[in-house]
Amino acid sequence: MTREPTSQRTVQTLVGAAVVVTALGLAGGALKIPGEAGYGGVGPNFLPWVVAAVLLVCGILIVREARTGGFREMGEPSGAQRAWWPGVVWVSAGLLANAALITTIGFILGCTLCYLLAVQGLRRAQGERPGTRTLLVDLVTGLAISAPVFWLFTKFLAINLPGLTGTGWI
C-alpha cells in the first residue's frame, strides 16, 4: 500500500467533505419540496432524496478512502496543466442558454441545446473539431437524454416542467 503525501490526502479529504456538504444541502432543499404522492405513488421530493442519499454515501466513502491512505492506484492526471478557457465558455454558454430559453423553447429543446454546447466545449478542449455528423450525433444524444427525463418528471412524478406545447409531451 502506497501512502499519499499529507497535502494530497488533505485535498482528497476536502473533496469528500465537499460532496458530503453538497448532499446535506440537497437534503435540506428536499425538505422544502412537498412530499404528497403524485402519479405512480411517489412525490416530487423522491428523486432529490435519492440523489442526496447516494451523494452522502459517496462522500463518506471518499473521506474514508482519503483518510485511510489516499486514493489508491490513482493515475497521473490527463490533460493540460491549465484550464482551456474557451471550453469553459462553451459549457457556460450552454448552461446560460438553457436558463434563458427554457420557458420559451421548453425543457427538452433547452436541455438539448445545453448538452450540445457543453459537449462542444469538451470536444474542443480535447483538440477535436467536430463536423456536421458529430454535431448531429450530439443533437440526437441530447434529445435522447432530455426527452425521457422530461416525460419522467411530467408524467411519472407529476412535476410541471416548461414544455413547448400545451400537450405535455414536448
N, CA and C atoms as a LAMMPS dump frame, in Angstrom:
ITEM: TIMESTEP
0
ITEM: NUMBER OF ATOMS
510
ITEM: BOX BOUNDS ff ff ff
-5.0000000000000000e+02 5.0000000000000000e+02
-5.0000000000000000e+02 5.0000000000000000e+02
-5.0000000000000000e+02 5.0000000000000000e+02
ITEM: ATOMS id mol type element x y z
1 1 1 N 0.852 -1.178 0
2 1 2 C 0 0 0
3 1 3 C 0.893 1.235 0
4 2 1 N 0.726 2.078 -1.008
5 2 2 C 1.491 3.314 -1.113
6 2 3 C 0.735 4.418 -0.402
7 3 1 N 1.43 5.151 0.433
8 3 2 C 0.783 6.255 1.144
9 3 3 C 0.972 7.538 0.367
10 4 1 N -0.081 8.287 0.248
11 4 2 C -0.046 9.573 -0.445
12 4 3 C 0.564 10.618 0.477
13 5 1 N 1.214 11.631 -0.084
14 5 2 C 1.696 12.732 0.756
15 5 3 C 0.535 13.376 1.51
16 6 1 N 0.843 13.929 2.67
17 6 2 C -0.184 14.504 3.533
18 6 3 C -1.002 15.578 2.833
19 7 1 N -0.376 16.434 2.037
20 7 2 C -1.127 17.504 1.368
21 7 3 C -2.145 16.931 0.388
22 8 1 N -1.787 15.857 -0.32
23 8 2 C -2.744 15.231 -1.231
24 8 3 C -3.891 14.59 -0.461
25 9 1 N -3.578 13.952 0.663
26 9 2 C -4.627 13.344 1.478
27 9 3 C -5.575 14.406 2.013
28 10 1 N -5.036 15.571 2.369
29 10 2 C -5.883 16.654 2.866
30 10 3 C -6.818 17.147 1.766
31 11 1 N -6.294 17.332 0.571
32 11 2 C -7.121 17.778 -0.557
33 11 3 C -8.183 16.729 -0.863
34 12 1 N -7.798 15.462 -0.861
35 12 2 C -8.751 14.388 -1.13
36 12 3 C -9.838 14.339 -0.06
37 13 1 N -9.468 14.569 1.187
38 13 2 C -10.454 14.618 2.268
39 13 3 C -11.406 15.792 2.073
40 14 1 N -10.874 16.926 1.665
41 14 2 C -11.718 18.101 1.415
42 14 3 C -12.703 17.852 0.273
43 15 1 N -12.278 17.114 -0.739
44 15 2 C -13.192 16.772 -1.838
45 15 3 C -14.346 15.929 -1.29
46 16 1 N -14.018 14.919 -0.498
47 16 2 C -15.068 14.097 0.108
48 16 3 C -15.987 14.897 1.01
49 17 1 N -15.396 15.806 1.796
50 17 2 C -16.209 16.649 2.679
51 17 3 C -17.128 17.562 1.862
52 18 1 N -16.641 18.058 0.728
53 18 2 C -17.474 18.904 -0.14
54 18 3 C -18.652 18.109 -0.698
55 19 1 N -18.43 16.85 -1.022
56 19 2 C -19.523 16.002 -1.505
57 19 3 C -20.542 15.782 -0.393
58 20 1 N -20.077 15.568 0.836
59 20 2 C -20.981 15.395 1.975
60 20 3 C -21.798 16.669 2.194
61 21 1 N -21.15 17.827 2.156
62 21 2 C -21.857 19.097 2.341
63 21 3 C -22.884 19.309 1.23
64 22 1 N -22.518 18.966 0.001
65 22 2 C -23.461 19.073 -1.117
66 22 3 C -24.667 18.171 -0.881
67 23 1 N -24.433 16.957 -0.412
68 23 2 C -25.535 16.028 -0.118
69 23 3 C -26.438 16.584 0.967
70 24 1 N -25.851 17.158 2.007
71 24 2 C -26.655 17.738 3.084
72 24 3 C -27.452 18.94 2.592
73 25 1 N -26.845 19.748 1.719
74 25 2 C -27.564 20.876 1.132
75 25 3 C -28.74 20.42 0.276
76 26 1 N -28.511 19.367 -0.5
77 26 2 C -29.59 18.827 -1.323
78 26 3 C -30.693 18.243 -0.445
79 27 1 N -30.318 17.583 0.623
80 27 2 C -31.316 17.048 1.552
81 27 3 C -32.108 18.182 2.198
82 28 1 N -31.424 19.278 2.549
83 28 2 C -32.122 20.438 3.104
84 28 3 C -33.115 21.024 2.108
85 29 1 N -32.725 21.066 0.848
86 29 2 C -33.648 21.539 -0.183
87 29 3 C -34.814 20.588 -0.374
88 30 1 N -34.552 19.288 -0.271
89 30 2 C -35.617 18.293 -0.432
90 30 3 C -36.655 18.406 0.681
91 31 1 N -36.226 18.881 1.859
92 31 2 C -37.185 19.08 2.949
93 31 3 C -38.234 20.123 2.598
94 32 1 N -37.884 21.06 1.737
95 32 2 C -38.797 22.148 1.374
96 32 3 C -39.739 21.784 0.236
97 33 1 N -39.501 20.636 -0.4
98 33 2 C -40.357 20.197 -1.505
99 33 3 C -41.51 19.393 -0.92
100 34 1 N -42.758 19.706 -1.327
101 34 2 C -43.889 18.95 -0.795
102 34 3 C -43.75 17.464 -1.118
103 35 1 N -44.17 16.62 -0.189
104 35 2 C -43.971 15.196 -0.345
105 35 3 C -45.2 14.405 -0.719
106 36 1 N -46.332 15.065 -0.978
107 36 2 C -47.527 14.288 -1.287
108 36 3 C -47.318 13.516 -2.59
109 37 1 N -47.757 12.271 -2.562
110 37 2 C -47.529 11.36 -3.679
111 37 3 C -48.299 11.807 -4.909
112 38 1 N -47.646 11.728 -6.031
113 38 2 C -48.28 12.039 -7.306
114 38 3 C -48.583 10.756 -8.04
115 39 1 N -48.667 10.875 -9.343
116 39 2 C -48.922 9.718 -10.191
117 39 3 C -47.773 8.727 -10.024
118 40 1 N -48.067 7.488 -9.788
119 40 2 C -47.033 6.475 -9.599
120 40 3 C -46.691 6.257 -8.136
121 41 1 N -47.298 7.012 -7.224
122 41 2 C -47.105 6.775 -5.809
123 41 3 C -45.92 7.461 -5.162
124 42 1 N -45.139 8.205 -5.922
125 42 2 C -44.024 8.937 -5.329
126 42 3 C -44.246 10.421 -5.533
127 43 1 N -43.749 11.19 -4.61
128 43 2 C -43.898 12.635 -4.685
129 43 3 C -42.712 13.288 -5.364
130 44 1 N -42.802 14.588 -5.557
131 44 2 C -41.725 15.313 -6.237
132 44 3 C -40.426 15.383 -5.444
133 45 1 N -40.474 15.075 -4.154
134 45 2 C -39.242 15.104 -3.368
135 45 3 C -38.502 13.765 -3.371
136 46 1 N -39.033 12.764 -4.054
137 46 2 C -38.416 11.432 -4.07
138 46 3 C -37.02 11.451 -4.686
139 47 1 N -36.902 11.995 -5.889
140 47 2 C -35.617 11.976 -6.584
141 47 3 C -34.55 12.79 -5.859
142 48 1 N -34.857 14.001 -5.351
143 48 2 C -33.838 14.713 -4.579
144 48 3 C -33.352 13.935 -3.357
145 49 1 N -34.245 13.198 -2.704
146 49 2 C -33.833 12.397 -1.556
147 49 3 C -32.929 11.25 -1.987
148 50 1 N -33.232 10.617 -3.108
149 50 2 C -32.385 9.521 -3.602
150 50 3 C -30.994 10.055 -3.934
151 51 1 N -30.951 11.174 -4.664
152 51 2 C -29.657 11.758 -5.038
153 51 3 C -28.882 12.184 -3.787
154 52 1 N -29.565 12.797 -2.825
155 52 2 C -28.893 13.222 -1.593
156 52 3 C -28.314 12.02 -0.845
157 53 1 N -29.076 10.932 -0.773
158 53 2 C -28.596 9.742 -0.064
159 53 3 C -27.382 9.129 -0.765
160 54 1 N -27.445 9.029 -2.079
161 54 2 C -26.324 8.453 -2.832
162 54 3 C -25.089 9.351 -2.707
163 55 1 N -25.28 10.67 -2.814
164 55 2 C -24.157 11.594 -2.654
165 55 3 C -23.549 11.492 -1.262
166 56 1 N -24.391 11.361 -0.251
167 56 2 C -23.887 11.248 1.108
168 56 3 C -23.037 9.989 1.274
169 57 1 N -23.519 8.869 0.767
170 57 2 C -22.748 7.626 0.847
171 57 3 C -21.418 7.777 0.103
172 58 1 N -21.47 8.346 -1.113
173 58 2 C -20.244 8.544 -1.891
174 58 3 C -19.266 9.471 -1.158
175 59 1 N -19.768 10.545 -0.586
176 59 2 C -18.91 11.477 0.144
177 59 3 C -18.237 10.827 1.335
178 60 1 N -19.005 10.03 2.078
179 60 2 C -18.442 9.331 3.235
180 60 3 C -17.369 8.342 2.776
181 61 1 N -17.624 7.628 1.7
182 61 2 C -16.635 6.677 1.181
183 61 3 C -15.378 7.388 0.681
184 62 1 N -15.539 8.563 0.066
185 62 2 C -14.377 9.33 -0.394
186 62 3 C -13.537 9.782 0.798
187 63 1 N -14.185 10.283 1.841
188 63 2 C -13.459 10.712 3.039
189 63 3 C -12.745 9.521 3.673
190 64 1 N -13.428 8.387 3.789
191 64 2 C -12.805 7.188 4.364
192 64 3 C -11.582 6.761 3.544
193 65 1 N -11.734 6.764 2.224
194 65 2 C -10.622 6.381 1.356
195 65 3 C -9.436 7.328 1.538
196 66 1 N -9.735 8.618 1.594
197 66 2 C -8.665 9.609 1.743
198 66 3 C -7.963 9.473 3.095
199 67 1 N -8.708 9.222 4.14
200 67 2 C -8.124 9.154 5.479
201 67 3 C -7.384 7.84 5.731
202 68 1 N -7.666 6.811 4.953
203 68 2 C -7 5.52 5.178
204 68 3 C -5.888 5.266 4.171
205 69 1 N -5.33 6.313 3.618
206 69 2 C -4.184 6.125 2.732
207 69 3 C -4.28 6.864 1.423
208 70 1 N -5.327 7.541 1.184
209 70 2 C -5.437 8.289 -0.067
210 70 3 C -6.014 7.444 -1.183
211 71 1 N -6.289 8.093 -2.284
212 71 2 C -6.876 7.401 -3.425
213 71 3 C -5.821 6.464 -4.002
214 72 1 N -6.053 5.2 -3.888
215 72 2 C -5.087 4.205 -4.315
216 72 3 C -5.132 4.006 -5.821
217 73 1 N -3.993 3.664 -6.365
218 73 2 C -3.864 3.354 -7.783
219 73 3 C -4.417 4.463 -8.671
220 74 1 N -4.271 5.68 -8.205
221 74 2 C -4.739 6.812 -8.987
222 74 3 C -3.655 7.185 -9.99
223 75 1 N -4.005 7.189 -11.256
224 75 2 C -3.044 7.522 -12.298
225 75 3 C -2.746 9.013 -12.332
226 76 1 N -1.765 9.34 -13.128
227 76 2 C -1.43 10.752 -13.311
228 76 3 C -2.589 11.449 -14.014
229 77 1 N -2.869 12.683 -13.656
230 77 2 C -3.963 13.396 -14.307
231 77 3 C -3.684 13.582 -15.797
232 78 1 N -4.734 13.471 -16.586
233 78 2 C -4.585 13.696 -18.021
234 78 3 C -4.958 15.137 -18.331
235 79 1 N -4.621 15.563 -19.502
236 79 2 C -4.991 16.905 -19.929
237 79 3 C -3.891 17.909 -19.682
238 80 1 N -4.23 19.134 -19.962
239 80 2 C -3.27 20.225 -19.857
240 80 3 C -3.083 20.646 -18.402
241 81 1 N -2.015 21.38 -18.164
242 81 2 C -1.738 21.883 -16.819
243 81 3 C -2.723 22.971 -16.41
244 82 1 N -3.213 23.71 -17.387
245 82 2 C -4.138 24.82 -17.108
246 82 3 C -5.467 24.58 -17.816
247 83 1 N -6.489 25.225 -17.312
248 83 2 C -7.809 25.116 -17.927
249 83 3 C -7.799 25.759 -19.311
250 84 1 N -8.59 25.203 -20.207
251 84 2 C -8.745 25.764 -21.541
252 84 3 C -10.011 26.611 -21.507
253 85 1 N -9.849 27.925 -21.398
254 85 2 C -10.963 28.836 -21.149
255 85 3 C -12.02 28.851 -22.241
256 86 1 N -11.686 28.678 -23.516
257 86 2 C -12.777 28.601 -24.496
258 86 3 C -13.748 27.447 -24.207
259 87 1 N -13.241 26.34 -23.676
260 87 2 C -14.126 25.236 -23.303
261 87 3 C -15.061 25.621 -22.173
262 88 1 N -14.539 26.369 -21.218
263 88 2 C -15.369 26.858 -20.114
264 88 3 C -16.471 27.77 -20.649
265 89 1 N -16.126 28.576 -21.648
266 89 2 C -17.116 29.479 -22.253
267 89 3 C -18.215 28.675 -22.944
268 90 1 N -17.845 27.617 -23.682
269 90 2 C -18.839 26.778 -24.357
270 90 3 C -19.8 26.159 -23.333
271 91 1 N -19.258 25.577 -22.278
272 91 2 C -20.094 24.931 -21.258
273 91 3 C -20.972 25.974 -20.558
274 92 1 N -20.395 27.119 -20.216
275 92 2 C -21.173 28.183 -19.566
276 92 3 C -22.266 28.702 -20.488
277 93 1 N -21.955 28.822 -21.773
278 93 2 C -22.964 29.273 -22.743
279 93 3 C -24.131 28.294 -22.791
280 94 1 N -23.836 26.999 -22.712
281 94 2 C -24.905 26.004 -22.699
282 94 3 C -25.801 26.151 -21.487
283 95 1 N -25.207 26.326 -20.314
284 95 2 C -25.996 26.485 -19.09
285 95 3 C -26.831 27.764 -19.116
286 96 1 N -26.203 28.863 -19.552
287 96 2 C -26.918 30.141 -19.601
288 96 3 C -28.016 30.13 -20.655
289 97 1 N -27.752 29.522 -21.807
290 97 2 C -28.779 29.434 -22.854
291 97 3 C -29.972 28.626 -22.353
292 98 1 N -29.699 27.536 -21.663
293 98 2 C -30.785 26.73 -21.112
294 98 3 C -31.611 27.548 -20.126
295 99 1 N -30.944 28.237 -19.225
296 99 2 C -31.662 29.04 -18.227
297 99 3 C -32.481 30.148 -18.888
298 100 1 N -31.929 30.756 -19.933
299 100 2 C -32.613 31.877 -20.584
300 100 3 C -33.765 31.422 -21.48
301 101 1 N -33.653 30.235 -22.06
302 101 2 C -34.616 29.829 -23.085
303 101 3 C -35.592 28.736 -22.659
304 102 1 N -35.414 28.169 -21.498
305 102 2 C -36.217 27.003 -21.123
306 102 3 C -37.724 27.306 -21.104
307 103 1 N -38.113 28.507 -20.701
308 103 2 C -39.541 28.831 -20.688
309 103 3 C -40.053 29.199 -22.074
310 104 1 N -39.155 29.488 -22.998
311 104 2 C -39.552 29.846 -24.357
312 104 3 C -39.599 28.624 -25.273
313 105 1 N -38.549 27.816 -25.247
314 105 2 C -38.482 26.673 -26.161
315 105 3 C -38.76 25.347 -25.462
316 106 1 N -38.996 25.37 -24.172
317 106 2 C -39.343 24.168 -23.43
318 106 3 C -38.135 23.437 -22.873
319 107 1 N -38.419 22.521 -21.976
320 107 2 C -37.383 21.769 -21.275
321 107 3 C -36.548 20.927 -22.232
322 108 1 N -37.21 20.179 -23.104
323 108 2 C -36.497 19.24 -23.969
324 108 3 C -35.521 19.972 -24.882
325 109 1 N -35.976 20.983 -25.593
326 109 2 C -35.083 21.697 -26.508
327 109 3 C -34.037 22.514 -25.753
328 110 1 N -34.413 23.084 -24.602
329 110 2 C -33.457 23.842 -23.806
330 110 3 C -32.326 22.962 -23.295
331 111 1 N -32.67 21.779 -22.787
332 111 2 C -31.643 20.86 -22.287
333 111 3 C -30.819 20.267 -23.424
334 112 1 N -31.452 20.044 -24.562
335 112 2 C -30.708 19.547 -25.726
336 112 3 C -29.677 20.573 -26.164
337 113 1 N -30.07 21.841 -26.198
338 113 2 C -29.129 22.911 -26.554
339 113 3 C -27.997 22.993 -25.537
340 114 1 N -28.334 22.886 -24.266
341 114 2 C -27.312 22.897 -23.2
342 114 3 C -26.327 21.759 -23.399
343 115 1 N -26.838 20.565 -23.657
344 115 2 C -25.977 19.399 -23.873
345 115 3 C -25.089 19.617 -25.095
346 116 1 N -25.674 20.079 -26.189
347 116 2 C -24.922 20.28 -27.423
348 116 3 C -23.77 21.257 -27.224
349 117 1 N -24.027 22.382 -26.582
350 117 2 C -22.977 23.38 -26.367
351 117 3 C -21.916 22.882 -25.383
352 118 1 N -22.352 22.202 -24.319
353 118 2 C -21.391 21.694 -23.341
354 118 3 C -20.475 20.643 -23.967
355 119 1 N -21.042 19.75 -24.761
356 119 2 C -20.229 18.722 -25.41
357 119 3 C -19.259 19.352 -26.406
358 120 1 N -19.689 20.417 -27.077
359 120 2 C -18.781 21.109 -27.999
360 120 3 C -17.57 21.644 -27.243
361 121 1 N -17.805 22.215 -26.082
362 121 2 C -16.7 22.716 -25.277
363 121 3 C -15.749 21.609 -24.859
364 122 1 N -16.311 20.47 -24.451
365 122 2 C -15.473 19.353 -24.033
366 122 3 C -14.706 18.756 -25.205
367 123 1 N -15.357 18.633 -26.336
368 123 2 C -14.679 18.094 -27.525
369 123 3 C -13.543 19.023 -27.959
370 124 1 N -13.812 20.303 -27.997
371 124 2 C -12.805 21.27 -28.441
372 124 3 C -11.65 21.368 -27.441
373 125 1 N -11.932 21.144 -26.165
374 125 2 C -10.864 21.154 -25.168
375 125 3 C -9.893 20.004 -25.405
376 126 1 N -10.373 18.934 -26.028
377 126 2 C -9.516 17.799 -26.34
378 126 3 C -8.866 17.938 -27.716
379 127 1 N -9.071 19.092 -28.362
380 127 2 C -8.45 19.328 -29.654
381 127 3 C -9.26 18.838 -30.831
382 128 1 N -10.461 18.362 -30.586
383 128 2 C -11.323 17.853 -31.651
384 128 3 C -12.073 19.015 -32.289
385 129 1 N -12.25 18.975 -33.591
386 129 2 C -13.061 19.963 -34.305
387 129 3 C -14.232 19.228 -34.938
388 130 1 N -15.357 19.167 -34.233
389 130 2 C -16.484 18.348 -34.678
390 130 3 C -17.039 18.806 -36.029
391 131 1 N -17.372 17.827 -36.856
392 131 2 C -18.007 18.095 -38.138
393 131 3 C -19.51 17.989 -38.017
394 132 1 N -20.179 18.035 -39.144
395 132 2 C -21.639 18.004 -39.186
396 132 3 C -22.186 16.709 -38.598
397 133 1 N -21.568 15.581 -38.933
398 133 2 C -22.037 14.296 -38.422
399 133 3 C -21.954 14.262 -36.9
400 134 1 N -20.855 14.721 -36.337
401 134 2 C -20.694 14.738 -34.883
402 134 3 C -21.72 15.653 -34.239
403 135 1 N -21.982 16.807 -34.856
404 135 2 C -22.996 17.72 -34.324
405 135 3 C -24.373 17.055 -34.315
406 136 1 N -24.691 16.337 -35.376
407 136 2 C -25.985 15.649 -35.433
408 136 3 C -26.074 14.539 -34.387
409 137 1 N -24.991 13.803 -34.194
410 137 2 C -24.973 12.755 -33.166
411 137 3 C -25.164 13.388 -31.784
412 138 1 N -24.484 14.492 -31.529
413 138 2 C -24.628 15.176 -30.237
414 138 3 C -26.046 15.708 -30.057
415 139 1 N -26.644 16.208 -31.117
416 139 2 C -28.015 16.717 -31.055
417 139 3 C -28.992 15.589 -30.725
418 140 1 N -28.859 14.475 -31.419
419 140 2 C -29.744 13.325 -31.171
420 140 3 C -29.521 12.775 -29.761
421 141 1 N -28.279 12.735 -29.33
422 141 2 C -27.978 12.258 -27.977
423 141 3 C -28.611 13.175 -26.933
424 142 1 N -28.509 14.483 -27.142
425 142 2 C -29.141 15.433 -26.229
426 142 3 C -30.641 15.234 -26.151
427 143 1 N -31.275 15.01 -27.307
428 143 2 C -32.712 14.731 -27.325
429 143 3 C -33.026 13.412 -26.625
430 144 1 N -32.184 12.41 -26.857
431 144 2 C -32.404 11.09 -26.261
432 144 3 C -32.262 11.112 -24.743
433 145 1 N -31.518 12.075 -24.227
434 145 2 C -31.384 12.204 -22.775
435 145 3 C -32.499 13.072 -22.201
436 146 1 N -32.755 14.218 -22.819
437 146 2 C -33.689 15.183 -22.228
438 146 3 C -35.15 14.778 -22.354
439 147 1 N -35.544 14.133 -23.445
440 147 2 C -36.951 13.761 -23.615
441 147 3 C -37.416 12.762 -22.553
442 148 1 N -36.7 11.669 -22.319
443 148 2 C -37.155 10.762 -21.249
444 148 3 C -37.148 11.401 -19.863
445 149 1 N -36.186 12.291 -19.611
446 149 2 C -36.169 12.989 -18.316
447 149 3 C -37.419 13.854 -18.185
448 150 1 N -37.762 14.573 -19.253
449 150 2 C -38.969 15.409 -19.253
450 150 3 C -40.198 14.56 -18.98
451 151 1 N -40.333 13.458 -19.691
452 151 2 C -41.509 12.606 -19.527
453 151 3 C -41.531 11.944 -18.161
454 152 1 N -40.38 11.583 -17.63
455 152 2 C -40.319 11.001 -16.294
456 152 3 C -40.845 11.999 -15.264
457 153 1 N -40.369 13.229 -15.353
458 153 2 C -40.786 14.231 -14.378
459 153 3 C -42.243 14.627 -14.559
460 154 1 N -42.689 14.856 -15.792
461 154 2 C -44.049 15.35 -16.004
462 154 3 C -45.105 14.262 -15.899
463 155 1 N -44.821 13.075 -16.391
464 155 2 C -45.836 12.012 -16.41
465 155 3 C -45.771 11.108 -15.183
466 156 1 N -44.567 10.761 -14.727
467 156 2 C -44.429 9.824 -13.622
468 156 3 C -44.446 10.526 -12.269
469 157 1 N -43.705 11.638 -12.16
470 157 2 C -43.612 12.346 -10.89
471 157 3 C -44.595 13.509 -10.763
472 158 1 N -45.299 13.819 -11.85
473 158 2 C -46.297 14.899 -11.871
474 158 3 C -45.692 16.252 -11.495
475 159 1 N -44.484 16.494 -11.98
476 159 2 C -43.829 17.784 -11.772
477 159 3 C -43.951 18.572 -13.064
478 160 1 N -44.449 19.772 -12.97
479 160 2 C -44.621 20.595 -14.164
480 160 3 C -43.296 21.192 -14.596
481 161 1 N -42.868 20.848 -15.798
482 161 2 C -41.695 21.444 -16.422
483 161 3 C -42.169 22.201 -17.647
484 162 1 N -41.453 23.262 -18.015
485 162 2 C -41.895 24.022 -19.178
486 162 3 C -41.816 23.197 -20.457
487 163 1 N -42.922 23.142 -21.166
488 163 2 C -42.979 22.415 -22.429
489 163 3 C -43.1 23.373 -23.593
490 164 1 N -42.902 22.852 -24.769
491 164 2 C -43.019 23.653 -25.984
492 164 3 C -44.466 23.776 -26.406
493 165 1 N -45.254 22.72 -26.144
494 165 2 C -46.669 22.733 -26.494
495 165 3 C -47.492 22.549 -25.239
496 166 1 N -48.776 22.712 -25.376
497 166 2 C -49.682 22.533 -24.235
498 166 3 C -50.048 21.089 -23.962
499 167 1 N -49.616 20.164 -24.809
500 167 2 C -49.995 18.765 -24.644
501 167 3 C -49.254 18.08 -23.504
502 168 1 N -48.097 18.584 -23.131
503 168 2 C -47.309 17.97 -22.082
504 168 3 C -46.377 16.883 -22.576
505 169 1 N -46.335 16.665 -23.894
506 169 2 C -45.449 15.629 -24.433
507 169 3 C -44.194 16.205 -25.08
508 170 1 N -44.175 17.488 -25.352
509 170 2 C -42.977 18.102 -25.948
510 170 3 C -42.684 19.403 -25.204
